[in-house]
Amino acid sequence: MAPETTPQADTKKTPGRLPELVISPADVSRLIRELEAINTTLMQQTLRNGGETKALKASQLLSQTAELNGLNLMQKVDRDRLTQFLHAIKEKSPVMHMSFSADPSAAFLGRLMTWLRREIHPSVLLTVGLQPTIGAGCILRTTNKYFDFSLRQDFAKKRMMLLGQLIPETKKAQS
C-alpha cells in the first residue's frame, strides 16, 4: 500500500507586521478600501481582457505593508491574506488615544509608533487629538486608563510650592 500523501501546507506565512506609518484605525480602514478597489479593478481587467491583467499602482502605504509582509499584490491569495490581516487588526488591536497641544509631526509619530509597537503591543493603533489647553506634554487614554502628562497637570500638583516661592519674593520686593 502506498503511503498517504498530505496536501502541501501553504508555505507563505500570514502577514503580521504593520509599517510605522499605519497609525490609526482610519489608516487601516483606508488600506482595506484600497485593497478592495484593487481586487475589483483586477477582476474587471481579467473579465474584459480574457485573463490578462495589468499592474496597478498602489499607494505607498499599501505597497510598504505588502513588502514588509512579503506579499505580492498581483496575487489574489496574497491580497486575500492581507485583507484578512487588516480586518483582524481593525477588530482586535488595542487602540490608544493621545492628545497633544499642537499637531505632532509625522517623524515624531513614526518614532512613537515604533516604540509603542516594540514596548506595548506589535499591532497597537493610535488616535491623535488636539487639546490646546494642556500647554506642553500629552494626555493618554486607553479603554480603561487615563494618564495626564501635561504641564498643566504638573503645575496643578505643584501649585502650593509655586505659591510659596512666589509670595516670599513679592513681600521682599515690596520692602
N, C-alpha and C positions, 0 to 999 in steps of 0.2 A: 504494500500500500504506500502510495506517495505521501510525503509529509505535507501537512496542510500549510498553505501559504496564507499569510495575513496580508491584508491590503497595506500598501506603503503608507506609513504615517506621514502626515504633512510636515515637511522639513522646515518650512518657514514658521517662525515664531509669531505670536500675536504681538501687535505693537504695544509698547509700554512706556514710551517717553514723550514728553511734550517739550517743544522748544521754549526757551526762556521768554520769548515774546508772546506766547499764548498766556495771557494773564488772567482774563476774566471769563465768566461763563458766557458772556456775549461773544468773545473771541471763538470759543468752542462752537457756539451756535452758528457763527459765520462760516467756520470751516465745514460744518455739516452741510449747510446750504450750498456751499461751493462744490462739495463732493457730489451732492445730489444733482446739481446742474451739469457737472462733468459727465455723470452717468447718463443723464438724459440726452445730452448732446452726442456722446459716443454711440448710444443706442440708435439715435436718429441717423447718424452718419452710416452706421452699419446697415440699416434698413434701406437707405437711399442708394448707397454705393455698392451694394451686393457684398458686404463683408469687409470692405476696406474702411479703415479709419485713419484720420489724420491726427497728428499730435496736437494737443490742446495746450494753451498757455494757462498754467495755474498761478495763483498768487504766490508771492514769495513765502508767506507763512505756511501755506499748504504744501508747497514744494519742500520747504525745510522740515516740516513734520514728517512727510513721507520719506525723505532722505535719512533723517535721524533714526527712523524705524526700519530702514532697509526695504522699503516698499516701492513698487513701480505703479504709478498712477494709470498707466495704459493697460494694466492687467485688472480685469474685473474682480478677481479673487482678492487682490491686494486692496482695491478700493472698498470692497465689502468689509474686509478686516478693519480697515481704518475707520470706516463709518461706525462699525460696532464698537470699536475702542472709544471713539469720540462720544458716542451716546452713553457708554458706561462712565466716562469721565464726567459728563454733564450731570448724570444722575447721582453718582456716588462720591465724587470728590468733595473733600472739605472746602468750604468757602469762608474766607475771612474778609472783613470789611475794614479798610484803613482810611481814616480821614486825615487830610493834611490842610495847612492853611493856604497853600498855593499848589498849583498843578505840579506834580513831580515830573522830572524829565524821563524820557524813555530809557536812557542809560541807567538812571537810578532804579527804575522799576525792573529792568533786566537783572541788575545785580541783586536786588531784593528777592526776586523770584528764584534766582539761582540759590540763594541762601535758604529761603523758605523750603524749597524742594529738597535740598540736601539735609536740612536740620529738622523740619517739621513733618512733611509728607511729600512723596515724589510726585503727586498729582494735585497739590493744593492750588486753588484758584483764589484770586484776589479781586475784590471790587474796590475802586478808589473813589473817595468822596472828598468834598471840599467843605471846610468849616473855617472861615477866615478869623473867627473869634478865638481860636486856640493859640494864636501867636506863633509859636515855634513848636516843633515836635509833632506828635501824631496821637490819634486815638484809634485803638484796635478793638474790634468786636468780632467774636465768633458766635456760634449758636448759643453758647452758654457762659461766655466770659466777656468781661469788659475791662480794658486796660486804658488808662489815661496817662500818656507820656508827654503831655503838653506842658509848655512853660506856664500857662495859666494855672494849671493844677499844682505845679511846683511852687509858684508864688502863693497860692492859696494855703498850702501846707506850711509855708514859712512866713506867713503874714505877721504873726506876733513878733518873730525875730526881726523882721524888717522894720516894723513899727518901733521896736525897742532901740534899734540902731538909729533910726531917723529922729526920734523925739529928743534924746540927749543932745544930738547935734544941733537941733533947732534952738534948744534952750541955751546952749553955749554961744550960738551965733547972735542971739538976742542980747546977751550980757555984755 
